[in-house]
């Protein structure tokens, strides 16, 4: 005979597993180190300054 299953515990376990999967996806999508963020920000600042330097004033 099968063991009885506590449905409340099963529901909570499934929700916890889904939350862990979502967290893993977010780590892949948004997870960057501080150095990587700083490098991207410096690159964006340099590109902005080069673009501003190339503008022609009427």
Backbone as CSV, one residue per row, in Angstrom:
resi,resn,N_x,N_y,N_z,CA_x,CA_y,CA_z,C_x,C_y,C_z
1,UNK,0.843,-1.176,0.000,0.000,0.000,0.000,0.892,1.244,0.000
2,UNK,0.440,2.272,-0.647,1.227,3.494,-0.793,1.204,4.310,0.492
3,UNK,2.252,5.102,0.654,2.337,5.988,1.814,1.378,7.166,1.621
4,UNK,0.750,7.610,2.684,-0.095,8.800,2.569,0.781,10.036,2.318
5,UNK,0.268,10.959,1.528,1.012,12.159,1.153,0.328,13.366,1.751
6,UNK,1.098,14.179,2.455,0.577,15.425,2.988,0.575,16.425,1.839
7,UNK,-0.604,16.795,1.360,-0.706,17.665,0.192,-0.159,19.059,0.461
8,UNK,-0.270,19.536,1.687,0.248,20.860,2.015,1.770,20.873,1.885
9,UNK,2.425,19.830,2.375,3.878,19.746,2.260,4.304,19.593,0.803
10,UNK,3.554,18.824,0.031,3.878,18.639,-1.386,3.742,19.958,-2.134
11,UNK,2.712,20.730,-1.832,2.500,22.027,-2.481,3.647,22.977,-2.150
12,UNK,4.038,23.020,-0.876,5.128,23.899,-0.464,6.453,23.463,-1.082
13,UNK,6.705,22.167,-1.185,7.941,21.669,-1.781,7.997,22.034,-3.257
14,UNK,6.873,21.912,-3.951,6.840,22.264,-5.369,7.068,23.767,-5.550
15,UNK,6.485,24.604,-4.681,6.683,26.053,-4.761,8.142,26.414,-4.498
16,UNK,8.758,25.726,-3.544,10.164,25.983,-3.232,11.060,25.603,-4.411
17,UNK,10.744,24.491,-5.063,11.514,24.047,-6.217,11.357,25.039,-7.372
18,UNK,10.150,25.542,-7.584,9.919,26.531,-8.640,10.674,27.832,-8.351
19,UNK,10.701,28.243,-7.094,11.412,29.463,-6.719,12.914,29.294,-6.946
20,UNK,13.451,28.120,-6.643,14.874,27.877,-6.878,15.199,27.915,-8.368
21,UNK,14.319,27.383,-9.190,14.544,27.399,-10.633,14.509,28.833,-11.163
22,UNK,13.564,29.635,-10.682,13.473,31.036,-11.104,14.713,31.809,-10.652
23,UNK,15.200,31.525,-9.453,16.401,32.202,-8.952,17.615,31.849,-9.810
24,UNK,17.708,30.606,-10.231,18.827,30.198,-11.081,18.780,30.918,-12.422
25,UNK,17.581,31.063,-12.986,17.451,31.791,-14.247,17.834,33.251,-14.070
26,UNK,17.433,33.859,-12.967,17.771,35.260,-12.717,19.271,35.446,-12.509
27,UNK,19.921,34.480,-11.867,21.370,34.585,-11.683,22.074,34.576,-13.029
28,UNK,21.591,33.761,-13.947,22.191,33.710,-15.274,21.909,35.012,-16.025
29,UNK,20.684,35.510,-15.927,20.291,36.685,-16.699,20.905,37.971,-16.155
30,UNK,20.897,38.159,-14.841,21.296,39.432,-14.255,22.606,39.380,-13.488
31,UNK,23.144,38.229,-13.287,24.314,38.098,-12.427,25.598,38.533,-13.105
32,UNK,26.087,39.676,-12.741,27.383,40.145,-13.223,28.174,40.610,-12.014
33,UNK,29.473,40.441,-12.097,30.312,40.858,-10.983,30.427,42.378,-10.968
34,UNK,30.899,42.899,-9.865,31.063,44.351,-9.732,32.054,44.873,-10.757
35,UNK,33.104,44.111,-11.017,34.110,44.522,-11.993,33.507,44.584,-13.398
36,UNK,32.678,43.626,-13.733,32.037,43.629,-15.047,31.099,44.822,-15.197
37,UNK,30.339,45.133,-14.145,29.444,46.301,-14.201,30.245,47.586,-14.336
38,UNK,31.352,47.703,-13.602,32.181,48.907,-13.670,32.807,49.053,-15.055
39,UNK,33.246,47.949,-15.639,33.834,47.991,-16.974,32.799,48.436,-18.008
40,UNK,31.604,47.922,-17.916,30.545,48.306,-18.853,30.185,49.777,-18.690
41,UNK,30.167,50.244,-17.460,29.847,51.645,-17.207,30.945,52.557,-17.756
42,UNK,32.198,52.178,-17.592,33.309,52.969,-18.118,33.277,52.989,-19.642
43,UNK,32.952,51.874,-20.232,32.857,51.803,-21.689,31.737,52.717,-22.192
44,UNK,30.598,52.723,-21.505,29.475,53.579,-21.898,29.839,55.056,-21.755
45,UNK,30.552,55.410,-20.667,30.970,56.803,-20.489,31.920,57.236,-21.603
46,UNK,32.850,56.352,-21.975,33.798,56.675,-23.031,33.074,56.860,-24.364
47,UNK,32.125,55.995,-24.658,31.364,56.111,-25.898,30.551,57.405,-25.914
48,UNK,29.962,57.779,-24.786,29.203,59.029,-24.707,30.105,60.234,-24.927
49,UNK,31.292,60.207,-24.342,32.184,61.347,-24.493,32.696,61.458,-25.933
50,UNK,32.931,60.340,-26.583,33.366,60.370,-27.972,32.250,60.901,-28.867
51,UNK,31.031,60.512,-28.576,29.903,60.979,-29.355,29.703,62.489,-29.154
52,UNK,29.827,62.942,-27.916,29.679,64.374,-27.648,30.801,65.162,-28.318
53,UNK,31.996,64.606,-28.401,33.120,65.289,-29.027,32.972,65.380,-30.535
54,UNK,32.190,64.507,-31.124,32.019,64.500,-32.573,30.848,65.366,-33.032
55,UNK,30.103,65.947,-32.103,28.950,66.776,-32.488,29.429,68.066,-33.123
56,UNK,28.667,68.501,-34.105,28.970,69.761,-34.768,27.971,70.803,-34.298
57,UNK,28.466,71.931,-33.891,27.602,73.012,-33.421,27.208,73.884,-34.616
58,UNK,25.941,74.246,-34.735,25.514,75.082,-35.860,25.974,76.514,-35.724
